[in-house]
Amino acid sequence: MARIVCEEFIGVKPVYRQAGLGEGWEGSSDAVVVIGDDALRLAADHSRFPFRLDLGESWFAHTGLPFVFALWVARRDFIARAPAEAARIHQTLISCLAEGRKSLGRISRAVAGRIPMDEGSCYRYLNGLEYDLDLNKQEGLREFYRFLARRGDIPAPAGLEIWRADS
């Protein structure tokens, strides 16, 4: 996604390197892409990289579609071979999500200091994460695949197959 935002939307072609926080790139890089806790940590330090671009916001501004950052996926052959096990895993994921949602206050208190951020901000951040794959998000994912195919990053846009535990 960073390549699409930089190259297709902004029109720059950076030199890309992979490294983690604390691996020495901080002094030699003009820009960085960070995700998750590392992004939250870096956002708290405005002195190192004062300009910020949210990739999801940029994607939405250029496509009008949400970006899907993660998916729960299973191989087709696994579903065919072990449908009951797939359904059990699916139900476990749904249960974990529900338990996590009910425990956001406790989770926020436990992790906020490690980020570092205050508990309220941590709660709002976690509460804002979306776990559904509605039609609009499916179209956003299809658009991402189309971008990848046009760029030659994949041979053809991938299709979406949505498995339902009750089907």
C-alpha positions as CSV (number, residue, x, y, z in Angstrom):
1,M,0.0,0.0,0.0
2,A,2.8,2.4,0.8
3,R,4.2,2.0,-2.7
4,I,0.8,2.7,-4.2
5,V,0.3,5.8,-2.1
6,C,3.8,7.2,-2.7
7,E,4.1,6.3,-6.4
8,E,0.6,6.4,-7.7
9,F,-1.1,9.1,-5.5
10,I,1.8,11.4,-4.6
11,G,4.1,10.7,-7.6
12,V,7.4,10.0,-5.8
13,K,9.5,6.9,-6.2
14,P,11.4,6.4,-2.9
15,V,14.2,3.9,-2.2
16,Y,12.6,1.3,0.0
17,R,14.4,-0.5,2.9
18,Q,13.1,-2.8,5.6
19,A,14.1,-2.3,9.2
20,G,12.5,-2.2,12.6
21,L,12.5,0.7,15.1
22,G,15.8,0.9,16.8
23,E,17.8,-0.7,14.0
24,G,19.7,2.4,13.0
25,W,17.7,3.8,10.2
26,E,16.4,6.8,12.1
27,G,19.3,9.1,11.3
28,S,19.6,8.1,7.6
29,S,16.0,8.0,6.4
30,D,14.0,10.9,5.1
31,A,10.7,9.1,5.7
32,V,9.5,5.8,7.2
33,V,6.4,3.6,7.1
34,V,5.5,2.2,10.5
35,I,2.5,0.2,11.6
36,G,0.9,-0.9,14.8
37,D,2.5,0.0,18.2
38,D,5.6,1.4,16.4
39,A,3.4,3.9,14.6
40,L,1.7,4.9,17.8
41,R,5.1,5.3,19.5
42,L,6.5,7.4,16.6
43,A,3.4,9.5,16.5
44,A,4.1,10.6,20.1
45,D,7.5,11.9,19.1
46,H,6.9,14.9,16.8
47,S,10.6,15.9,16.6
48,R,11.9,13.0,14.5
49,F,9.4,13.1,11.7
50,P,7.2,16.2,12.0
51,F,5.1,15.4,8.8
52,R,2.7,12.4,8.9
53,L,0.6,10.8,6.2
54,D,-2.0,8.2,7.2
55,L,-2.0,5.6,4.5
56,G,-5.6,4.6,5.1
57,E,-6.7,8.2,4.9
58,S,-4.7,8.8,1.7
59,W,-6.2,5.6,0.2
60,F,-9.7,6.8,1.0
61,A,-9.1,10.3,-0.3
62,H,-7.9,8.9,-3.7
63,T,-10.4,6.0,-4.1
64,G,-13.4,6.9,-1.9
65,L,-13.1,3.4,-0.5
66,P,-11.9,2.0,2.9
67,F,-8.6,0.1,3.0
68,V,-8.6,-3.4,4.4
69,F,-5.5,-3.8,6.5
70,A,-5.9,-7.4,7.5
71,L,-8.1,-10.4,6.9
72,W,-8.9,-13.7,8.5
73,V,-8.2,-16.2,5.6
74,A,-8.2,-19.9,5.1
75,R,-7.2,-22.1,2.2
76,R,-10.0,-23.5,0.0
77,D,-8.6,-27.0,0.4
78,F,-8.6,-26.7,4.2
79,I,-12.3,-25.6,4.2
80,A,-13.2,-28.6,1.9
81,R,-11.1,-31.1,3.9
82,A,-12.1,-29.9,7.4
83,P,-15.3,-27.8,7.3
84,A,-16.2,-28.5,11.0
85,E,-12.7,-27.5,12.1
86,A,-12.9,-24.3,10.0
87,A,-16.3,-23.5,11.6
88,R,-14.8,-24.1,15.0
89,I,-11.9,-21.8,14.3
90,H,-14.3,-19.2,12.8
91,Q,-16.4,-19.3,16.0
92,T,-13.3,-19.0,18.2
93,L,-12.2,-15.9,16.3
94,I,-15.7,-14.4,16.7
95,S,-15.7,-15.2,20.4
96,C,-12.2,-13.7,20.9
97,L,-13.3,-10.6,19.1
98,A,-16.4,-10.3,21.3
99,E,-14.3,-10.9,24.5
100,G,-11.8,-8.3,23.4
101,R,-14.5,-5.7,22.7
102,K,-16.0,-6.3,26.2
103,S,-12.5,-6.0,27.7
104,L,-11.3,-2.8,25.9
105,G,-11.1,-0.8,29.2
106,R,-8.9,-3.4,30.9
107,I,-6.8,-3.9,27.7
108,S,-6.3,-0.2,27.3
109,R,-5.1,0.1,30.9
110,A,-2.7,-2.8,30.5
111,V,-1.1,-1.6,27.2
112,A,-1.3,2.2,27.1
113,G,1.9,2.7,29.1
114,R,3.9,0.4,26.8
115,I,3.0,2.5,23.7
116,P,3.2,5.2,25.4
117,M,-0.2,6.8,25.3
118,D,-2.9,7.7,27.8
119,E,-5.6,5.1,28.5
120,G,-8.4,7.2,26.9
121,S,-6.5,7.6,23.6
122,C,-5.6,3.9,23.6
123,Y,-9.3,3.0,24.2
124,R,-10.4,5.2,21.4
125,Y,-7.8,3.8,19.1
126,L,-8.7,0.2,19.8
127,N,-12.4,0.9,19.8
128,G,-12.1,2.4,16.3
129,L,-10.7,-0.7,14.7
130,E,-13.2,-2.4,12.5
131,Y,-13.4,-6.2,12.0
132,D,-16.2,-6.6,9.5
133,L,-15.8,-7.0,5.7
134,D,-18.9,-5.2,4.5
135,L,-19.6,-4.6,0.8
136,N,-17.7,-1.3,0.8
137,K,-14.6,-2.8,2.3
138,Q,-14.8,-5.7,-0.2
139,E,-14.8,-3.2,-3.0
140,G,-11.8,-1.4,-1.4
141,L,-10.0,-4.7,-1.3
142,R,-10.9,-5.4,-5.0
143,E,-9.6,-1.9,-5.9
144,F,-6.3,-2.6,-4.1
145,Y,-6.0,-5.9,-6.1
146,R,-6.7,-3.9,-9.3
147,F,-3.9,-1.4,-8.5
148,L,-1.5,-4.3,-7.8
149,A,-2.3,-5.9,-11.1
150,R,-2.0,-2.6,-13.1
151,R,1.4,-2.1,-11.5
152,G,2.5,-5.6,-12.4
153,D,2.9,-6.6,-8.7
154,I,0.4,-9.5,-9.2
155,P,-0.5,-11.2,-12.4
156,A,-4.2,-10.5,-12.2
157,P,-6.6,-9.1,-9.6
158,A,-7.5,-11.7,-7.0
159,G,-11.1,-12.7,-6.6
160,L,-12.8,-12.7,-3.2
161,E,-14.5,-15.8,-1.9
162,I,-16.4,-15.2,1.3
163,W,-16.9,-18.4,3.3
164,R,-19.7,-18.5,5.8
165,A,-19.7,-21.0,8.6
166,D,-23.3,-21.8,8.1
167,S,-23.0,-22.5,4.4
